[in-house]
Amino acid sequence: MVNGGAQEPQPEVDGAGRVPRMDLFQLAARWRSGPEWDAFLVELDREQVPSQLNTFNSSGLFHVMSQDKLSVAYIGSQQHGHDVGVVQADCPAPTRRVAYYFEMTVKSAGLRGQTSIGFTHQQFKMRRQPGWEANSCGYHGDDGHLYRGQGKGDPFGPTYSAGDTVGAGINYISQEFFFTKNGKVVGTVSKEIKGPLYPTIAVHSQNEEVTVNFGNQPFLFDIESFVAEERLKQQLIIEKLPLPANVGHRIVRSYLLHYGYQDTLDSFVMASENTCPPIPIWQDNGFNEQEDMYALNHRKILRQLIKNGEIDSAFHKLKEWYPQVLKDDMSVVCFLLHSQRFIEYIRVNNLEAAVNYARAELAKFSTDKSFTHLLEEIVGLLAYGDPSNSCVGYLLDAAHREFVTDAVNAVILSTNPDIKDSESILQSHLEKLLRQLTVCCLEKRTVNADQGEAFYLHRELQSSGVGNRG
C-alpha cells in the first residue's frame, strides 16, 4: 500500500510512448446495459415453439376436428401397423430451456384406445406409432408401455383412455424424456435420440379423437414447479461441492483490492475478523494479492474523483502520478476521460462549454473509426432537450462514471512493473472465475448437442440484483 502523495514506480513505456493498450471493444461491451442488452438476450433465446399440428406432413389417416389444428380423429381402416394416424407438431421442440412439455387429452378412446404421445425425428415414417421406429419415443395408451425405436415396448405406466390427459416432455438438464398422466409424472427414460425432435401424437383405431395443448392453455401438469425443482436440484449439487477454507473471503477481498475500493475493503476486513481467521493469501492457487494492492491509494483517490464528476482533478492527478498513461492522447483512457468531461458539462446543462470542449478535445477522435459509434452516442446528448430521458440517457447515470473509473483503474494496474500478464488487468479474480463458469456452461451445452438453458452471466447478475455496481 502507498501513501496518498507518494510517487508510484513508473515502468518503461514502449517505443510509441504507450502503456499496453486496452481493448476498446472489451470495454465497449460493458458500455451498454439495461433494456437494450436485456432485449438482446431475449432475442438470443428466441426460438420457434410448436403452436399447432402439421396436418400437411402427416399420414393423412385422420380428420382435423378444429380450425386451430389442435384436434384430430382417426378415419383409417386399421388393417395393420402402417395404418396409423400420426401427426407431428409444426416445428421441433425448443431446446434453449430447462425443459419442454406438451399435453394431449383423449376425447374419445374409439374402438381400441390405441392413442399415443411422444417425440419423433424429422424423417420419421408418418404411418407408424411414435416409438415403433428408430429415433422416436412414445407412451401408448392401450397397454401403458413405452416404446423406444422398436416394435416391442417396455412396461412403463398406467393405460389411459377417454377423459385422460397425458403429457410428454424433455428434461434438458438430465437429458431424459418424462411422461405424465392427469397432472402427475408417470416416469422418465434416458433421451438417447439426437437432433431436433418433434412433439408427436397418434390415433390408430376407429373413432379415436384427441386434442393437443402446446401451451396455449394452462397445462394440467405444473411444468413451472417442475422446472423450479430441477433448478433447485442443480443448485443443491453445486452447494455440496467442497471449497477451500475462506475462499469466498479471498475472492471478495481480491475484488475490492482490484478495483481500489479501499474504504470498503477496510470495513470488510474489520467485519470479518471474527468469522474469517487470518490466513496467508499473498499467492495461493492463482491469487496474487500483491498485484492487486499495487497503487491502491492512488486508485482509490482517482475513483472517488471520477465518481464525483471531478474529471479535471482526475486528469491533474494522472499527469502527476502516471504521465505515461496520458502520453498517447488518442488512447482509450484519454477518450473515456474526455468523453466524461463532456458528459459532466451536459449534466449541469452547460451546453456552450460542452460544445467548445467537444470541438477542442473530442473532435480529434473522429478520425479513428474504432471510436466512431461511441463518439456518436456521446455527442448525441446535445440533440435532446432532456437528455436524461433519451436513448443515450444512460451516459448520465452513475453507472457510467463507474465504467470510466474501471477503465482508469485498469490502465493504472497496467503500469505495475511486476505484472506478469498484461491481458489480465481488466478482470478481477471474481470476474475470471465467472468467465470460466460461462465457458463451462457453454461446454456442457455443447456436450448435450446445444440443448438446455443458455447461460448469460449478465442476466444472472441482473436477476440476483448485483448486475450494476453503480
N, C-alpha and C positions, 0 to 999 in steps of 0.2 A: 504494500500500500504506500501511496506517496502523499506528501503534504500538498496543500492547496496551491502554493506558489512555486513548488519545486519543478525544475525543468525535467521533462521526461527524456530518456535516451532517444535519439533520432537515428534510424538506420540510413544507410546509403540508399539513394534512390537510383532508378535505372537511368539509362542514357537520355531519355526524354524528360527526366525530371518528375516522374510519377511514381507513386506507390502502386502496388498491384491493383489494376483497375477492377472495380466491382462490375459484375454482370448487370447491365441496366435492365435486362429482361427478367432476371431473377427478382430484382426489386420491383419492377413494374407489375409482376404477378401478384405482389402484395399491395399494389397501389389501390386497386379497386376491390370493394367488398360490398356487402349489403344486398339490396334487391337484385341488382344486375347479376352478381355472382350466384345468388340463390336460384335465379331464373336459369342460369347456365347449367347448374347442377340438375335442375328439374328436366331440362332438355336432354342432358346426358342419360337420364334414367327413362326417358320417354320410350315406350315400346307399344306396338300394336297389341291389343288384347282381344281375345275372342269375344264376339258380340252376338253371333248367330250361327246357325248350321249352314254348311256349304252344300246346298242341295243340288249343285251342278256337278261337282266332282264326287259322285256317290254311286251306289249300286242301282238306284232308281226303284228299288223294291219297296217303296213306301209312298205315302201320300202326305204332303205338307198340310198340316191341320190349322196353321195360324199364319197371318200375314207377316209377323215378326220373325218367321222361320225358326221358331224355338220348339215347335211341337210337330211330331211325325207319327204316322200309324202304318203298320205293315200291310201291304197289299199283294205280297208274293204268294207263290203256291207251296213253298217249303217242301220241295221234293228231296233236297239233300243239303249238305253243308255249305254249298255255294249259292244258296238262295237267301242270304242274309240281307236285311235292310240296314246297312251300316252307313253312318254319316259322321264325318269329321267336322270340327269347328272351322270357321272361315279363316283362321290363322293359327299358328302354333302357340303353345303356352308361353307366356313371357318368362324370362329367366333371371332378370336383374332384381330379385327379391328373395326373401326368406323362403316363401312357399307360394305355390299357385294351387287353386282349388276351384272346382265347379260341381254342380249337383244335377241330378236327374230324378224327376218324380214319375212313378209309374201310374198313369191314369187308368190303364186297363191292362191286365195280365194276359188277355186274349186266351187262346186255346191251350198254350203250354207254358207261358210265362218265361220265355227264353230271351228276356231282355238282358243287356249287359252295358257296362260302363268301363272306360279305361283310357289308355293313351296308345296312339299308333304313329308310326313313321310316315313321312310324306308318300313314300312309294308303297304303302300298304295295299294289299289286294282288297278292293272295295266291295267284295261279296263274301267276306269272311268275318266271323266274330272277332273282336279285339282279344288278342291273346292266343288265337289259333295259328297265327303266322309269326315269323321272325320279326324282331323289332316292334313288338307290341305287348301290351299287358292289359288284362281285363278281369273284372269281378262280375260273375254271372249269377243271374237271379234264380234260375231253375234249380241249381244244385249248390249255390253258395261257394263254389270253387273259384280259385284264382288260376288263370291261365297265363303262361309266360312263354310265348313263342312256339307252342306245340299243342297238338290236339288233346292231350291228356292234362287235366287240371289237378291241382292240389287242394285238399280241404283247407278252407280259409275262414269262412264266416257263415252267418245265417243266410238262408234264402231270403229273397224279397219278392213282393208281389204288388198287386193293386193297392194304392194308397201309401206305399212306402216311398221315402226319399233317400236315395243313396248318393254318395259323393266320391269323387276321385281327386287326389291331389299329389303334388310333388313337393317334397321337403328338400330344398336345395342345400341345406346345411348338412343333413345326414345322408343325402343322396339316396332317398327312399321314396317309393310310392306309398301313399296311405289311402285307405278307403273308409267310408263312414256309412252308417245306416241310421236314419232318423235322428241325426244330430250327434251320434256317438261314434268314436273311432272303432272300426272293426279290427283293423290290423295294419301292419306295414310289411313291406318287402323291398329288398335292395333294388335300386334302379340301375340296371346294367345296360340299358339302351342309351346310345349316344346320339347326338344330333337333335334337331328340332322335333318336338313331339306334339301331336295334335290331340286335344280332347276329343274323345270319340264315344258314340253311343250306338246301340244296335237293337233291332227288333227282328224276331225270327219265327213268329207263328201268328196265325190269323187273328186279326182284331187287337193286336198289341198296340198300345199307344203310350208315348212318353213325352214329357215336357222337360226342357233343359233350362237351367238357370246359370248364366255365366257371370252373375254378379249384378245384373240389372235389378234384381230383387234381393232382399235380405236372405242370407243363407240360413238353413235350419241349423247347420253346424257353426259353432262360434270360431270362425277362422282367425279373427283378431286375437282372441285369447290364445289360440294355438301358436300363432306367430310370436306373441309375447313370451310364452313359455319356452319356446325354442331359443329365443334371445337370452332369456334368463339362464337356461342350461349352459349356454356358451359362456355367459358371464361368470357363473359359478365355477366352471372348469378353469377359467383364467385366474380367478381369485384363489384357487387352490394351488396354483403354481408356486413353488418355493422361490423366494427372492433373498438376496444378500441382506444382512442386517443394515438398517438405516439407509437403504438405497433411495427411498423416497426423499429423505432429508438431504442426501447428497445431490440429487437431481434438482431440487428446489434451490438449494444453496448455489449450485453452479449456474442456474438460470439467472438468479439475481446478480451474481458476480458478472456474468457475461454481458448483461445489459446495463450494468452500472447503477443498479438500484441500491445504493449503499445504505441509505437510511432504513429501507425495508429489510435489507439483509441484517442490519444490526438488531432490529426488532425481532426478526425471525430467529436469530441465534439466541437472543435473550429468552424468548418464549419457549424454545425447545431445549434449553439447558437441562431441565429435569427429566425430560422424556427421551432425549437422544444423547446418551453419553458420548463424550468426545472420542473420536477415533481418527487415526491418521488417514487423510484423504488427499494428500498432495498429488499423488499419482497412483491410482488403483483402478485396474480394469478399464482403462481408457480415460479416466478422469485426470485431467491435469489442471489443478486449481491455480497454479502459478500463472499460466497463460491467461486465465480469466481475471486474475487480480491485477493484471497489467493496467497501469494508468487509471485505476479505479476512481480516484478522487477527481481527476480531470474529466473523466467521462460522466461522473455524477453532476458536476457543475455545468457541463455543456448540455446535458439532458434537461436540466432544470431551466436553463436559459431558453432553449428552443421550445419547451413546453409552455413557457410563459410568453412566447412570441417575441422574445428579445433576440432577434436574428443578428442585428448589428453587433451586439455584445458577443454573440457566439462566433461571428467572423473574427472579431478582435482577439478572442482567446485562442482560436485556432491558429491565427497568424503568429501569436506569441509563443504557443507551445508546440505547434506542429506545422511550421510554414511549408514543409514539403507536401502536405496534404492539399494545399491550395495553389501550389506552384503551377499545376496544369489547370488553367481557368476554364477549360472545356471538359473537366472531369464530371463524373456523375454526381459526386458530392457537392461540387460547386453549382451544378444545375439545380439540385434539390434545394440548396440553401437560398440561392437567388429566387427560385420559384416561391419558396416560403416567405421570403421578404415581400415579394409582390402580393402574395395572399394576405399578409398581415395589413398591408395598405387597404386592400379590399374590405377586410374585416371591420376596419374603422371608417369605411366609406370615404377614404381619401383617394378619389378616383384620379385626380390630377397627378398626385405623386405616383400612383400605380402606373399610369401611362408613361410618365417620364422614366420610371425605373425599368419598365419593360423595354423601352427604346434603348436605354443605356446598358442594361445587363442581360436581358433575356433574348434580345434580337440576335445576338451572335450565335445562339444555339440553333437558330432556324436553318443554318447551313448544314447541320448534322441530321441526316434523315432518321437516325435512331431516336432522336428526341421529338420528332415531329408530332406524333399523336399526343404525347403527354403535354407538350407545349400548347397545342391547340386547346386542350381541355382547360389548362390554367388560364390562358388569355381569354378563354370563353367566359370567364366570370364577369368580364366587362359588359357582356351583352345583356345582362339581366338587371332589372330594377331591384329585384330581391334575390340576389344570387344564392342565398342560403336555402331557398326553396326551389332551386333549379336542378337540372340533371347533373350539374357539376358542383352542387352544394356540399357534397361530401368533402371537398377540399378545405372547407371552413370548419370541419369537425375537429375536435381534439385528437381524434384517432389519426388524422393526417399529420399533425405535429409529431405524434408518436412514431409514425412511419419515418419521418425525416430524422428524428433522433436515433432510430435504429441504424440508419444508413451512416450517420456520422460516427456512431459508436463502432460500427464495423470497420470503417476506414482507419479509425484510431488504433483498433486492435491489430490492423494490418501493419502498423509501424513497429510492432514489437520485434526487435532483432532476433529474439529467441524462438519466434513462431516457426513451427515445423511444417504446417500445411496451410498455406495462404488461402486455399479454396474453402477451408472450414470456418472462416471468420464470420460468415453470415448467419451461422446457426449455433445455438447453444446445444449442450448435450441433450436436453429435453427434446429439442426440435429434431436432432439427428435420430433419436430413438423413435420419434413419431414418423419420420421418413422411413425408417426401417420397418415400422409397423405397416405403413402403407404398402411397401414393396411386398411384405409377407402376405398381406391380404390379397394383393393382385396375383401373387404366385399361387395362392390357394385357389382362386377362381380359375386360373389357367389350368391347374390340375383337374378341375371339375368341368373342363370344356367351357369356361367362361360363364358358368351357371352359378347363381347365388347373388345375394345382395351386394351391390358395389359399395366399396368403402371410399368415402370422401372425407378427408380429415377436416376440411373447413366446415362441413355440415355437422360433423360430430362435435366440434368445438362450439359451434353456434347453439346446438341443441343442449349442450351442458352449461351454457351461459358464460363460457370463457373465450369466446371467439374474438373478443375485442378488448385489448388491454387499455384502450383509451377511456 
